[in-house]
Amino acid sequence: MTGRGVAVVAALVAVLVLWQIFRPLPQGSQFYLIVFLAGTLPLVFLAYRSRPAAKGDRPTVVDWVLCAVSLVVCLYPLNPATGGYNGFLDRQGLLGTADVLAGAVLLVLIVEACRRTTGLALPIVCLAFLAYGYYGGLLPQSWSVAHSGLDFAQIVDALFNSGSGFYGTPLDVAATYIVLFTIYGAVLDLSGASRFFVDLSVAASRKSRGAAGRTAVAAGFLLGTVSGSGTATAVSVGAVTWPLLRRAGYPAEQAGGMLAAAGVGAILSPPTLGAAAFIVAEYLEVSYLTVLGWAMIPTLLYYLGIVLAVEIDARRFGVRSVEVPDVSARRLLLQYGYHFSSLVLIIVLLALGQSATRSVVYATLLAFGLSFLGPDRLTPRRLFQALSAGVRGVLPVVAVCAAAGIITATTTKTGLGAQLASLLVSGAQAVTDNPTAVLALTVVLAAVALAVLGLAVPVTASFIIGWVIIGPALLSLGVPAPAAAMFVFYYSVLSEVTPPTALAAVGASAITGGRTVPTMWQALKYALPAFLAPIAFVLTDQGSHLLARGAFLSILWTTAVSALAVAALAVATGAWVPGIGPAGTTTRVLSALAGLLLLYLAPLTILAGVIALVLALAFCWRRRQLT
């Protein structure tokens, strides 16, 4: 009964979200965010238990109380008895006792919702920022991170009644872009698109040693357009392709790593990039189509690295060819190829100047209409399920984005972002005063910081924190804003395959039965070559060409050089040279050196990288001749 109630409310929220695109609420965007949070936050306490191991699926009395209290405090700014919405805005900076109390309760509820949906790490980070805001004035004023201090009412005001707190850009993105794409993904999934994408990947395989691996990678890429979640894609693809991989002879950990890396591509694959990509567009005030353009070449490099690793492993482990179901890919395309139509429509509408929100709504309507061409028709009952599933799927993101307001508001109010950015650059300058070396060292420190941050918090939160702290450091060193933002974005995504908390690898290991930690390391091996490419964004001017920014020929040759670098790194991590054989230590070291030199994208380093790669191949060929 509770589940049915949650589904009904979620479907009503979906209708509100769709209505808002064409008939926006006249009171403005913050009014809509208040209503949206009031519709979603209470659902978190009914849909997620306080403890994962709690017995039974029914909400407890405490859950119902938290649900009711969250509804009351979320709607508090609209209370006519306290002056209504306009009266609430007029009290900005001068909150009364009741305002502070309501804001404090909402703060506790958002932190608890975040804990239920993502674990303890992000709430601890949020509490640390709150403690800094409250106690930072007690720090020695000679310290660069000290500030004048904020009292509790000032903190609540910044969170509850400002554009940088709970109702800031992260929640705005969740309540517009992200929820619409999750609804679209749910409609596409229930219309049979997910099954079609997997079947097409299997049918397109050939009877070769690498066919099973290529099937898993292709299925991950296609299914990612529906899912938008690395872990969900890895699990979904693994359930279908693991039997093929096992029959082909892939070890469980190797197969799990491949599935996790392919699944993480869902966060990188246009036209439905992960949630952080929408925040990139908002922060930089560019269209979502522009962000898609920036992501195209890095996505190709990412999947090139995975495909090369698959082919290398197929030879290294003596993988066998397997029989696949005798289904014609051509026949599948003729029967169900219409599932691609809505994906293409998104790109076309974006190119024609439509907003991302309207584009995805039109694509959703098209997917709904096309569902009647196949067996998975979206009847009223199934459409209700899709709308409900879309909003339920966004609940963890809503909790994370609302909690991210704690971080952004504290950073804005205290100036912490600029201070930490200055410390990061100062740390690099303490080692060297060479501008190029300072930038390179800052980039390395930033990459390490983002990787460590991603161990604890989800991708969206990792990007938001990284952007407010690391973004200013890169910008201060002359890195263009698009390059800095995409660098932070890609290293935030890397956390999905980074031990010890690689969620995609954990999900994949549950499917394959492999050991979890070795699966994580294998996932990192598959993803690592292409994830070194973002360093090129920020180290040289030519790196911007990888974001499709610049002259066409410059973009073309930069992409070619980066592809060669990814291939060299794949040889280094895979310990095999296609067409020659096993790679010894010397070959692997030279290949790794070649990949790093090529990714610097300067003429001299490219030449040195090509020489190192030729030497690596020569050593490998000579070794084979001697054996």
Sequence and secondary structure as in RCSB ss.txt:
>XXXX:A:sequence
MTGRGVAVVAALVAVLVLWQIFRPLPQGSQFYLIVFLAGTLPLVFLAYRSRPAAKGDRPTVVDWVLCAVSLVVCL
YPLNPATGGYNGFLDRQGLLGTADVLAGAVLLVLIVEACRRTTGLALPIVCLAFLAYGYYGGLLPQSWSVAHSGL
DFAQIVDALFNSGSGFYGTPLDVAATYIVLFTIYGAVLDLSGASRFFVDLSVAASRKSRGAAGRTAVAAGFLLGT
VSGSGTATAVSVGAVTWPLLRRAGYPAEQAGGMLAAAGVGAILSPPTLGAAAFIVAEYLEVSYLTVLGWAMIPTL
LYYLGIVLAVEIDARRFGVRSVEVPDVSARRLLLQYGYHFSSLVLIIVLLALGQSATRSVVYATLLAFGLSFLGP
DRLTPRRLFQALSAGVRGVLPVVAVCAAAGIITATTTKTGLGAQLASLLVSGAQAVTDNPTAVLALTVVLAAVAL
AVLGLAVPVTASFIIGWVIIGPALLSLGVPAPAAAMFVFYYSVLSEVTPPTALAAVGASAITGGRTVPTMWQALK
YALPAFLAPIAFVLTDQGSHLLARGAFLSILWTTAVSALAVAALAVATGAWVPGIGPAGTTTRVLSALAGLLLLY
LAPLTILAGVIALVLALAFCWRRRQLT
>XXXX:A:secstr
 HHHHHHHHHHHHHHHHHHHHHS  TT HHHHHHHHHHHHHHHHHHHS SSTT SSSS  HHHHHHHHHHHHHHH
GGG GGGTHHHHHHHTTT   HHHHHHHHHHHHHHHHHHHHHH SHHHHHHHHHHHHHHHGGGS TTSTT  S  
 HHHHHHHHHSSTTSTTSHHHHHIIIIIHHHHHHHHHHHHTTHHHHHHHHHHHT  SSTTHHHHHHHHHHHHHHH
HH  HHHHHHHHHHHHHHHHHHHT  HHHHHHHHHHHHHGGGT TTS  HHHHHHHHHHT  HHHHHHHHHHHHH
HHHHHHHHHHHHHHHHTT          HHHHHHHHGGGGHHHHHHHHHHHTT  HHHHHHHHHHHHHHHGGGSS
S   HHHHHHHHHHHHHHHHHHHHHHHHHHHHHHHHHHHTHHHHHHHHHHHHHHHH   HHHHHHHHHHHHHHHH
HHHHHHS HHHHHHHHHHHHHHHHHHTT  HHHHHHHHHHHHHGGGGSTT  HHHHHHHHHH   HHHHHHHHHH
HHHHHHTTHHHHHHSGGGGGGGT S HHHHHHHHHHHHHHHHHHHHHHHTEETTTEE  HHHHHHHHHHHHHHHT
  HHHHHHHHHHHHHHHHHHHHHHHH 
